[in-house]
């Protein structure tokens, strides 16, 4: 009997395989197709001959932990202890899995806000917890009335994702106020904040839970080097949590991976001293603006994209097909791969929306938009 009966081949794999089969432009999976920073390559070259190829310390390279502590203070005004409150992980997915396995017990409930990424539910199920899906409002912002109705004395954790995948929305000030009030009203509640797109925001700057003094002592905040520095194949991330929670998380981490790539940690420790993360937003904003301008003549309605590198589009004026069928037909007949949004909803709510990834070079975006404008 399967321990994960609902899990099959992911839509991301399906759409990428179809893109390869039909030689379509792949705007489905969320990874860039342009080169990484030249500085990063130079650091790799300079480090490879050093004696850095054995196990790193379980919690992370001390130099990297120190740089992350400095970065968190600079960006969010939070002072975190490098070795006690930061953990370097094999990507954000491992961080999320580890935190849930460590902190959620059998029968305890975990609230997930849909549409949501597919890595949240499986570790809850594997630990014997109960996933409770709450649909976000139509504008992809939290529906606090529904959330409050879902949270009870048996709710151990709530998972949030901001900036949001798949919608690209960024929370409003009133959402943070409501979150803080909810946490205050439920002192047993832990927060798992998935902030992997934290440095990819546009007109509105991301506000991290790191900056929320009243609730960060019950929060686990997950970040991604892969998303921040477009090095997704490195599978490098980290999390920040108070020592009381981190102690339990590390117990699982040491038996899951023990430690993560030693060379990558050395490289990232040096790279963090040289890079200005505040410039990442403008870099991706140029790509968002280019894609939106190229799509202006299409029959798609583009929804707001305030962060991440995703653009959601409505195809209601084109077809009334299920979004999964429309997305597949787009690959076969029009040569562009996207992701249907219903797969992010536990209820499979279909709002006739698809998601494009604009973390691509300008030529790819131009060619894709030309095809989409012909639909």
N, C-alpha and C positions, 0 to 999 in steps of 0.2 A: 504493500500500500504506500502510495507516494506521500511524503511529508509536505510537499508543495504541489497539491493537485491542480491549482489554478495556473501554475507557471508552465509556459510552453516557449516556443521560439518567439523572441521579442519582435515587435513591429519594426524596431530599428534594424535588426538583422534582415528581416523580410524585405524591407524597402531598399536596403543597400544591395542585397542580392539581386533584386529586380533591376536596380539601376545598372549593375554590372551586366546583367543578362541582356538588357535592351539598350546598352550604351547610352544611358540617360545621364543628365547632369544631376549630381547627387547633392540636393539641398536638404536632405533628411537628417542624417546623423549630425550631432553637434560637435564637429571638430573642424579646425581650420585646414585649408589646403595650401597655405602660403608658408614660406620658410620661417624658422624661429629667428630670434634676434642674433645678429652676428656676434655680439658680445658674449652671448651664452656659448656659442660654438668655440670661441677663443678660450673661454674659461675651461671648457671640457678638454680641449687640446693641452692646455697648460697643466691640468690636474691628472691626466691619465697615467703619467709616469710616477706619480707619488705613491707612497705606501698607504693607500686608502681602500684596499680591495677586500678587507676582511669585515667581519660583523661590526656594525655600528652599535653604540649603546642602545639598549632596548627602547628607551623613550625618545631617542633622537640624538643626532650629533650636537654636542654642546654649543658649537659655533653657530649652527643653524637655529637652535633654540634661542640663543641670545639675540640673533637678528630678528626672529619672529617676535620676541618680547619687545624689542625696540620698535618694530613696525606697528605693533598693536598700540603701543603708547602714542606714537606719532599720529596714527590715523584715527584712533578712537578714544584717546585719553585714558586708557586703562593700563594699569601696571599689573603685569602677570609674572609670576615666578617661572623662570625658564624651565626648570627641571620638574617642578611639581604641578604646574597648571597647563602645560603644553605637551602634546604628543604628536610626533610625526608618524604619518600613516601611509599605507600603500594605496593612496587615492582617497577621495571623499567617500566612495562607496564602502570601503573597508572601515573608515571611521564611523559611519552611520551604523553599519552592521555590528561593530564592536560595542558601541555605546548602548544599543538596544539589547544586545545579548547580556551585557553586564548589569543593566539597571532595571529591566522589565521582567517581572516574575509571572509564572503561570496564572492565568485568569485575570491579570491586570489589563486594563484597556489603554489603548494608544490612539489618540485622535489624529487623523490624517486629513488634510485639506485638499480636496479634489478640485481641479485636475492636479495630479501629483505624479512625481517620477516613480518608476517601477521598482526602485530598490528599497522603498520604505516598508512595504508590507511583508515580504518574505522573512526578514529576521524576527519580526513580531510573531509570526506564525510559528517559526522554528523554536522560539523560546516559550511557546505556550500562551502567549499574550493574545489579546483580542483586538484586531484592528477595527476602528470605528471611523468610517469615511463620512466626511461632512462636505457637501458641495459648496463651493465658493459662489459668490454672487455672479450675475451674468457678466459683470465687468472684470471678473477675475480678481476681485479684492475680497477679503474675508467677510463672511456673513456672521457677524458676532452674535446675533440672536440664535442662529442655528448652532453655533459653536457652544454657547452657554447651555443650550438644551442638551447637548451631547456630553458635556463634562459633568462628572459626578464624583462621589467619594472613591470610586473604584478606578478612576482615571489616573494612571501613573505618569503619562507623558503626552505632550502634544508636539507634533512635528510641523514646523513651518519652513517655507522656502521663499526667500526674498533676497535679491530680485528673483522673479518667478519664472520657472520653466514648467510649462511651455509658453505661457502668455507674454512674457517680457514686461509684466507690470511691476511697479515698485510701490510699496506700502505708503499710505498717507500718514500724516502725523496722528490723526485720530485713531488709526489702527494700532499704533504703538501704545496710546493711552488705554485703549480697550484691552490690549494684551496684558498690560501691567495690572489693570483692575481685575482681570480674570485670574492671573497668577496670585494676586493678593487674596482673592476670595477662596482660592483652593490651595492652601499651603502645602499639600502633598504633591502638587503637580510639578513635574519636571518639564523643561522645554528643550527640544532638540532643534536648533536653528541651522538650517542648511543655507549657507551664504556663499556658495561657490562662485557666484557671479558678482561678488561684492564690489569689485573694482571696475566692472563694466556697466556703468550707468551713464545717463546722458543729461538731460536738462535738470533732473532731480537727483541729488547725491544720495547714495545709499546710507541708511542709518543702521548700524549694527547693534545687535543685542549686547555686544561688548561695551557699548556706551550707556547701557541702561542699568544704573547702579542698583536699583531696587529688585531686579529679577536675575541679574547675571550670576548670582550665587546659587541659582537652581537651574542654570542653563548650560548646555553643551553646544558650542558654536563650531561648525565645520567649515573649513576652507579648502581650496584646491589650487595647488601650483599649476596643475594641468590646464585649468580654465584661465587662470590669471595670466600665465606666460605662454599660452597656446603650445603646451608640451604634453598633450593628453596621453601620449604613448608612454610617458615616464611613469604614470600611475603614482603620483606623489601628492599628498595632501597633509592636512594637520587639523587638530582640534584643540580648542581651549575650554577648560572646565575647572571649577573649583577643586581643590585638592581632595576633598571628601568624595567627590564623584570620580575624579581621575584615578584615585587609588583603586577603585573597583574596575574601572575601564581598563587599566593596565593589566589587571589580572587576566582578562580575556585576551588582550592584545598580545601578551607574551606567548600564549599558546596558539594563537591564530597565525601570526607572522613572525613573532619575536621582535624583529627589527626590519627596517626597510633599506632600500638600496643605498649603500655607503657612498658610492661615487656621486650619485645624484645629490645627496645631502651636502657633500663638500662643495659641489658646483653651485648649488642654490644658496649656500651660506655666503659665498663670495658675490654672487649675482645680486643678492638683495642689497648689498652695500652700494651697488652701482645704478640700480634701476629706480625710476620714479613711477610708482604705481598710479599716481594721479593722472598720468597722461594716457592711460589705457582707455578710459572712457571716450576721449576725443578721437582716438584711433578707430574704435568700433562705431562711433557715431557717424563718421564719414562713410563707412560702409553701409550703415543703416540708411542714411540719407540718400546715398547713391541708389540703393535698391528700391527705396520708396519712390524716388523720382523716375526711375526706369519703369516702374510698375504703374505710373500715373495713368497711362493710357489703356490699362487692362480692365477687364470686367470684374476683377477681384476687389473686394473692399478690405483695405488694410486697417487693422485695429491698432491701438496705441502700442508702441514698443519703447519702453522707458529704461530698460536694462536687459542684461544678458545679450546673446547674439542671435535672438530669434524674432521672427516677424510672423504673427498670426494673420491669416487672411480668411475672409468669408467668401464662399463660392455660391451663395444663395441665388444670386442673379444668373448663374450659369447652369446649375443642376440641382435637382432635389434628391440625388443619389445619397446613399450612406457614405459617410466621409471615408471609410475604409475602401469602398469600391471606387469612389472618385479618385482617391490618391493613387490606387493601382492603375486606373485607366489613364491618369496623367502620365505615368511612366511609359506605358505601352504606346499610347497614341500621340503624346506631346513631348516625350523625352525629358521630363523633369520629375525628380523624386522629392516628395515631401513627407510629412508625418501627419496622419489624421489625429485630431485632438480627442476623439472619443476613447482612445486606448488609455488615456491618462485618467479616465473616470471609472471608478469601481462599478458604477451603474451603467457604464457605456453610453452615457448621455451624449447624443449626437446633435451638435449645434451647427453643422455644416461648416466646420472650420478646419483648416489645415495649417501646419507650421513649417515655415521655411527657415533654414539656417543661413545667415548672411556673413558668416565668418569664412568668406571665400575671397579669392583674388578678384580684382575688378573685371577681368576678362570673363571669368566664370559667371559672375553676377549679371553681366551684360548679356551674355549668350542665353542664360536662363530666362531673363526678363523678356528677351525677344520672343522666345518660345511661348511664354505665359501670356504675352500680349496678343498672341494669335488665337488664343482659345476663345 
